[in-house]
Amino acid sequence: ARMLVDHLRDLRNREDYPAVLRGLLAESMEAMGGIDDVRILLAEPDIHLGDELSDYAKKAWPGASFIVEPEPAPISGGLWLNSGDGSRRVNADWDARVQDLLPVLAERLGQIL
């Protein structure tokens, strides 16, 4: 699992990494369930991408308000979305993604072994 997180973290070095974050944001907005006051939290090395991500979000969901939190989230990459009132959070960081993938990986490895 740690190796997979490391590979995900290496996505930051790719030219299309902002598009990866936009994809995570789009998936996470579906999970937010209509919340229209959204806080975006990024890992410290990604904070500089916050304005670009917020601009994308405002165009994609014109009825919603987006604020990038100035303090980084304690994550290695990806993002978190919080509702403005703190009642809802969607974790789309690398550790959460790996945890989601572990059952699938275990099943596939079991088939191979």
C-alpha positions in Angstrom: 0.0 0.0 0.0 2.8 2.4 0.8 4.4 1.9 -2.6 1.1 2.7 -4.3 0.8 5.9 -2.2 4.3 6.8 -3.3 3.4 6.3 -6.9 0.3 8.5 -6.5 2.4 11.2 -4.8 4.7 11.1 -7.9 1.8 12.2 -10.0 2.7 15.7 -8.8 5.6 15.7 -11.1 3.5 15.2 -14.2 2.4 18.1 -16.4 -1.2 17.0 -16.2 -1.3 16.9 -12.4 -3.8 19.9 -12.2 -6.1 17.8 -14.4 -5.8 15.0 -11.9 -6.9 17.3 -9.1 -9.8 18.6 -11.2 -10.9 15.0 -11.7 -10.7 14.3 -7.9 -12.7 17.5 -7.3 -15.4 16.5 -9.8 -15.8 13.0 -8.1 -15.8 14.6 -4.7 -18.4 17.2 -5.6 -20.8 14.3 -6.6 -20.2 12.8 -3.1 -20.9 16.2 -1.5 -24.5 15.7 -2.3 -25.6 19.2 -3.3 -23.6 21.2 -0.8 -23.1 24.6 -2.2 -20.6 26.1 0.3 -17.4 24.2 -0.2 -13.9 24.5 1.3 -11.0 22.9 -0.7 -8.1 21.6 1.3 -4.8 20.7 -0.5 -1.5 19.2 0.6 1.2 21.7 1.3 3.1 21.2 -2.0 -0.2 21.7 -3.9 -1.4 24.9 -2.3 -0.1 27.0 -5.3 -2.6 25.2 -7.5 -5.6 26.3 -5.3 -6.6 29.3 -7.3 -6.6 27.4 -10.6 -8.7 24.6 -8.9 -11.1 27.1 -7.4 -11.5 28.9 -10.8 -12.3 25.5 -12.4 -14.8 24.7 -9.7 -16.6 28.0 -9.9 -17.1 27.5 -13.7 -18.2 23.8 -13.3 -20.6 24.5 -10.4 -21.7 28.1 -10.9 -24.3 28.0 -8.1 -21.7 26.9 -5.5 -19.2 28.9 -3.5 -15.6 27.6 -3.3 -12.8 28.7 -1.0 -9.3 27.2 -0.9 -8.2 27.0 2.7 -4.9 28.7 3.2 -3.7 26.1 5.7 -2.6 22.8 4.1 -4.4 19.5 4.9 -2.3 16.8 6.6 -2.2 14.7 3.4 0.4 13.7 0.9 -1.6 14.6 -2.1 -5.1 14.7 -3.6 -7.6 16.9 -1.8 -10.3 17.1 0.8 -13.6 18.9 0.4 -15.4 20.2 3.5 -18.8 21.9 3.6 -18.7 25.4 4.9 -20.5 24.5 8.1 -18.2 21.5 8.7 -21.0 18.9 8.5 -19.7 17.0 5.6 -16.2 16.0 4.4 -15.1 14.0 1.3 -11.5 12.7 1.5 -10.0 12.3 -1.9 -6.4 12.1 -0.8 -4.0 9.4 -1.8 -4.2 7.4 1.5 -8.0 7.3 1.1 -7.8 6.2 -2.5 -5.4 3.4 -1.6 -7.7 2.3 1.2 -10.6 2.2 -1.4 -8.4 0.1 -3.7 -7.0 -2.4 -1.2 -10.0 -4.9 -1.4 -9.9 -4.9 -5.2 -6.1 -5.4 -5.2 -6.4 -8.2 -2.6 -9.1 -10.0 -4.7 -7.0 -9.7 -7.9 -3.8 -10.9 -6.2 -5.7 -13.8 -4.7 -6.9 -14.8 -8.2 -3.3 -14.7 -9.5 -1.8 -16.6 -6.6 
